[in-house]
Amino acid sequence: MAALEEGPPEVRSAVEGLLFAAKSEAFQGMPPKSEHAVRYEKLVPGCLERLLTMREEEQSYSIERDRKERVHDHEWERREQEFAHTSYNRSLILGSAIAFALVVGAVVCGAMGEPGLGGGLVAASAMSLVPAILKSAGRRHSRRSNTGSENDGESGTP
Protein backbone atom coordinates (compact mmCIF):
# COMPACT_ATOMS: atom_id res chain seq x y z
CA MET A 1 0.00 0.00 0.00
CA ALA A 2 2.91 2.36 0.68
CA ALA A 3 4.09 1.99 -2.94
CA LEU A 4 0.59 2.97 -4.09
CA GLU A 5 0.69 6.21 -2.12
CA GLU A 6 4.06 7.11 -3.67
CA GLY A 7 2.92 6.34 -7.25
CA PRO A 8 1.40 8.71 -9.83
CA PRO A 9 -2.11 10.01 -9.04
CA GLU A 10 -3.65 8.38 -12.16
CA VAL A 11 -2.49 4.91 -11.08
CA ARG A 12 -3.60 5.52 -7.51
CA SER A 13 -7.06 6.63 -8.72
CA ALA A 14 -7.44 3.57 -10.97
CA VAL A 15 -6.41 1.16 -8.20
CA GLU A 16 -8.73 2.82 -5.68
CA GLY A 17 -11.58 2.49 -8.20
CA LEU A 18 -10.88 -1.22 -8.60
CA LEU A 19 -10.74 -1.71 -4.84
CA PHE A 20 -14.02 0.15 -4.44
CA ALA A 21 -15.67 -1.95 -7.17
CA ALA A 22 -14.50 -5.14 -5.48
CA LYS A 23 -15.80 -3.97 -2.09
CA SER A 24 -19.16 -2.53 -3.17
CA GLU A 25 -22.35 -4.09 -1.85
CA ALA A 26 -25.84 -4.32 -3.19
CA PHE A 27 -29.04 -4.78 -1.23
CA GLN A 28 -32.70 -4.62 -1.90
CA GLY A 29 -35.71 -3.61 0.15
CA MET A 30 -36.27 -1.44 3.18
CA PRO A 31 -34.93 -0.33 5.55
CA PRO A 32 -31.21 -0.06 4.75
CA LYS A 33 -28.65 -1.65 7.06
CA SER A 34 -27.70 0.53 10.00
CA GLU A 35 -24.14 1.22 8.78
CA HIS A 36 -25.55 2.33 5.43
CA ALA A 37 -28.24 4.41 7.08
CA VAL A 38 -25.64 6.36 9.05
CA ARG A 39 -23.67 7.05 5.87
CA TYR A 40 -26.78 8.07 3.95
CA GLU A 41 -27.79 10.45 6.71
CA LYS A 42 -24.32 12.01 6.74
CA LEU A 43 -24.34 12.48 2.95
CA VAL A 44 -27.94 13.68 2.62
CA PRO A 45 -29.48 14.86 5.89
CA GLY A 46 -33.13 13.85 6.23
CA CYS A 47 -32.95 11.08 3.61
CA LEU A 48 -33.85 8.33 6.11
CA GLU A 49 -37.04 10.13 7.04
CA ARG A 50 -37.92 10.42 3.36
CA LEU A 51 -37.12 6.74 2.74
CA LEU A 52 -39.32 5.67 5.64
CA THR A 53 -42.13 7.97 4.49
CA MET A 54 -41.90 6.48 0.99
CA ARG A 55 -42.07 2.97 2.43
CA GLU A 56 -45.09 3.84 4.58
CA GLU A 57 -46.89 5.33 1.57
CA GLU A 58 -46.06 2.28 -0.53
CA GLN A 59 -47.39 -0.01 2.18
CA SER A 60 -50.59 2.06 2.54
CA TYR A 61 -51.09 1.90 -1.22
CA SER A 62 -50.54 -1.87 -1.20
CA ILE A 63 -53.05 -2.38 1.61
CA GLU A 64 -55.65 -0.21 -0.14
CA ARG A 65 -55.09 -2.02 -3.45
CA ASP A 66 -55.56 -5.41 -1.77
CA ARG A 67 -58.75 -4.18 -0.08
CA LYS A 68 -60.15 -2.94 -3.40
CA GLU A 69 -59.32 -6.27 -5.05
CA ARG A 70 -61.20 -8.15 -2.31
CA VAL A 71 -64.22 -5.86 -2.71
CA HIS A 72 -64.09 -6.30 -6.48
CA ASP A 73 -63.84 -10.10 -6.16
CA HIS A 74 -66.77 -10.13 -3.73
CA GLU A 75 -68.86 -8.03 -6.13
CA TRP A 76 -68.13 -10.44 -9.00
CA GLU A 77 -69.07 -13.44 -6.82
CA ARG A 78 -72.33 -11.73 -5.86
CA ARG A 79 -73.13 -10.99 -9.51
CA GLU A 80 -72.30 -14.56 -10.50
CA GLN A 81 -74.64 -15.94 -7.83
CA GLU A 82 -77.35 -13.48 -8.86
CA PHE A 83 -76.99 -14.53 -12.51
CA ALA A 84 -77.12 -18.22 -11.59
CA HIS A 85 -80.26 -17.65 -9.51
CA THR A 86 -81.92 -15.62 -12.29
CA SER A 87 -80.96 -18.20 -14.88
CA TYR A 88 -82.33 -21.01 -12.72
CA ASN A 89 -85.63 -19.16 -12.25
CA ARG A 90 -85.95 -18.50 -15.98
CA SER A 91 -85.28 -22.15 -16.75
CA LEU A 92 -87.87 -23.24 -14.21
CA ILE A 93 -90.49 -20.88 -15.66
CA LEU A 94 -89.72 -21.94 -19.23
CA GLY A 95 -89.83 -25.63 -18.29
CA SER A 96 -93.15 -25.16 -16.52
CA ALA A 97 -94.57 -23.33 -19.54
CA ILE A 98 -93.49 -26.14 -21.88
CA ALA A 99 -94.96 -28.78 -19.55
CA PHE A 100 -98.21 -26.82 -19.33
CA ALA A 101 -98.35 -26.55 -23.14
CA LEU A 102 -97.85 -30.32 -23.42
CA VAL A 103 -100.70 -30.98 -20.98
CA VAL A 104 -102.96 -28.58 -22.86
CA GLY A 105 -101.99 -30.31 -26.09
CA ALA A 106 -102.82 -33.68 -24.51
CA VAL A 107 -106.26 -32.44 -23.45
CA VAL A 108 -106.90 -31.06 -26.95
CA CYS A 109 -105.77 -34.35 -28.52
CA GLY A 110 -108.02 -36.29 -26.14
CA ALA A 111 -110.95 -34.04 -27.05
CA MET A 112 -110.24 -34.57 -30.75
CA GLY A 113 -110.30 -38.35 -30.40
CA GLU A 114 -106.53 -38.98 -30.37
CA PRO A 115 -105.98 -40.51 -26.91
CA GLY A 116 -102.69 -42.14 -27.95
CA LEU A 117 -101.14 -38.84 -28.97
CA GLY A 118 -102.57 -37.14 -25.86
CA GLY A 119 -101.05 -39.86 -23.67
CA GLY A 120 -97.69 -39.38 -25.38
CA LEU A 121 -97.81 -35.64 -24.72
CA VAL A 122 -98.67 -36.26 -21.04
CA ALA A 123 -95.81 -38.76 -20.78
CA ALA A 124 -93.40 -36.26 -22.39
CA SER A 125 -94.58 -33.58 -19.98
CA ALA A 126 -94.09 -35.86 -16.99
CA MET A 127 -90.67 -37.00 -18.19
CA SER A 128 -89.46 -33.40 -18.43
CA LEU A 129 -91.24 -32.02 -15.37
CA VAL A 130 -90.54 -34.71 -12.76
CA PRO A 131 -86.71 -34.46 -12.95
CA ALA A 132 -86.93 -30.66 -12.79
CA ILE A 133 -89.15 -30.84 -9.69
CA LEU A 134 -86.82 -33.34 -8.02
CA LYS A 135 -83.78 -31.21 -8.84
CA SER A 136 -85.50 -28.11 -7.47
CA ALA A 137 -86.49 -29.92 -4.27
CA GLY A 138 -82.92 -31.18 -3.86
CA ARG A 139 -81.55 -27.67 -4.35
CA ARG A 140 -83.94 -26.23 -1.75
CA HIS A 141 -83.08 -29.00 0.71
CA SER A 142 -79.32 -28.44 0.28
CA ARG A 143 -79.77 -24.67 0.77
CA ARG A 144 -81.68 -25.26 4.01
CA SER A 145 -79.10 -27.68 5.35
CA ASN A 146 -76.28 -25.26 4.44
CA THR A 147 -77.91 -22.38 6.30
CA GLY A 148 -78.87 -24.56 9.26
CA SER A 149 -82.50 -23.39 9.19
CA GLU A 150 -83.93 -26.88 9.14
CA ASN A 151 -84.65 -27.79 12.81
CA ASP A 152 -81.30 -26.25 13.81
CA GLY A 153 -79.75 -29.69 14.03
CA GLU A 154 -82.49 -31.14 16.29
CA SER A 155 -84.25 -34.31 15.30
CA GLY A 156 -88.01 -34.62 15.45
CA THR A 157 -87.90 -37.81 17.51
CA PRO A 158 -87.16 -37.91 21.26
C-alpha positions in Angstrom: 0.0 0.0 0.0 2.9 2.4 0.7 4.1 2.0 -2.9 0.6 3.0 -4.1 0.7 6.2 -2.1 4.1 7.1 -3.7 2.9 6.3 -7.3 1.4 8.7 -9.8 -2.1 10.0 -9.0 -3.6 8.4 -12.2 -2.5 4.9 -11.1 -3.6 5.5 -7.5 -7.1 6.6 -8.7 -7.4 3.6 -11.0 -6.4 1.2 -8.2 -8.7 2.8 -5.7 -11.6 2.5 -8.2 -10.9 -1.2 -8.6 -10.7 -1.7 -4.8 -14.0 0.1 -4.4 -15.7 -2.0 -7.2 -14.5 -5.1 -5.5 -15.8 -4.0 -2.1 -19.2 -2.5 -3.2 -22.4 -4.1 -1.8 -25.8 -4.3 -3.2 -29.0 -4.8 -1.2 -32.7 -4.6 -1.9 -35.7 -3.6 0.2 -36.3 -1.4 3.2 -34.9 -0.3 5.6 -31.2 -0.1 4.8 -28.6 -1.6 7.1 -27.7 0.5 10.0 -24.1 1.2 8.8 -25.5 2.3 5.4 -28.2 4.4 7.1 -25.6 6.4 9.0 -23.7 7.0 5.9 -26.8 8.1 4.0 -27.8 10.4 6.7 -24.3 12.0 6.7 -24.3 12.5 3.0 -27.9 13.7 2.6 -29.5 14.9 5.9 -33.1 13.8 6.2 -33.0 11.1 3.6 -33.8 8.3 6.1 -37.0 10.1 7.0 -37.9 10.4 3.4 -37.1 6.7 2.7 -39.3 5.7 5.6 -42.1 8.0 4.5 -41.9 6.5 1.0 -42.1 3.0 2.4 -45.1 3.8 4.6 -46.9 5.3 1.6 -46.1 2.3 -0.5 -47.4 0.0 2.2 -50.6 2.1 2.5 -51.1 1.9 -1.2 -50.5 -1.9 -1.2 -53.0 -2.4 1.6 -55.6 -0.2 -0.1 -55.1 -2.0 -3.5 -55.6 -5.4 -1.8 -58.8 -4.2 -0.1 -60.1 -2.9 -3.4 -59.3 -6.3 -5.0 -61.2 -8.1 -2.3 -64.2 -5.9 -2.7 -64.1 -6.3 -6.5 -63.8 -10.1 -6.2 -66.8 -10.1 -3.7 -68.9 -8.0 -6.1 -68.1 -10.4 -9.0 -69.1 -13.4 -6.8 -72.3 -11.7 -5.9 -73.1 -11.0 -9.5 -72.3 -14.6 -10.5 -74.6 -15.9 -7.8 -77.3 -13.5 -8.9 -77.0 -14.5 -12.5 -77.1 -18.2 -11.6 -80.3 -17.6 -9.5 -81.9 -15.6 -12.3 -81.0 -18.2 -14.9 -82.3 -21.0 -12.7 -85.6 -19.2 -12.2 -86.0 -18.5 -16.0 -85.3 -22.1 -16.7 -87.9 -23.2 -14.2 -90.5 -20.9 -15.7 -89.7 -21.9 -19.2 -89.8 -25.6 -18.3 -93.2 -25.2 -16.5 -94.6 -23.3 -19.5 -93.5 -26.1 -21.9 -95.0 -28.8 -19.5 -98.2 -26.8 -19.3 -98.3 -26.5 -23.1 -97.8 -30.3 -23.4 -100.7 -31.0 -21.0 -103.0 -28.6 -22.9 -102.0 -30.3 -26.1 -102.8 -33.7 -24.5 -106.3 -32.4 -23.4 -106.9 -31.1 -26.9 -105.8 -34.3 -28.5 -108.0 -36.3 -26.1 -111.0 -34.0 -27.1 -110.2 -34.6 -30.7 -110.3 -38.4 -30.4 -106.5 -39.0 -30.4 -106.0 -40.5 -26.9 -102.7 -42.1 -27.9 -101.1 -38.8 -29.0 -102.6 -37.1 -25.9 -101.1 -39.9 -23.7 -97.7 -39.4 -25.4 -97.8 -35.6 -24.7 -98.7 -36.3 -21.0 -95.8 -38.8 -20.8 -93.4 -36.3 -22.4 -94.6 -33.6 -20.0 -94.1 -35.9 -17.0 -90.7 -37.0 -18.2 -89.5 -33.4 -18.4 -91.2 -32.0 -15.4 -90.5 -34.7 -12.8 -86.7 -34.5 -13.0 -86.9 -30.7 -12.8 -89.1 -30.8 -9.7 -86.8 -33.3 -8.0 -83.8 -31.2 -8.8 -85.5 -28.1 -7.5 -86.5 -29.9 -4.3 -82.9 -31.2 -3.9 -81.5 -27.7 -4.3 -83.9 -26.2 -1.7 -83.1 -29.0 0.7 -79.3 -28.4 0.3 -79.8 -24.7 0.8 -81.7 -25.3 4.0 -79.1 -27.7 5.3 -76.3 -25.3 4.4 -77.9 -22.4 6.3 -78.9 -24.6 9.3 -82.5 -23.4 9.2 -83.9 -26.9 9.1 -84.7 -27.8 12.8 -81.3 -26.2 13.8 -79.8 -29.7 14.0 -82.5 -31.1 16.3 -84.3 -34.3 15.3 -88.0 -34.6 15.4 -87.9 -37.8 17.5 -87.2 -37.9 21.3 
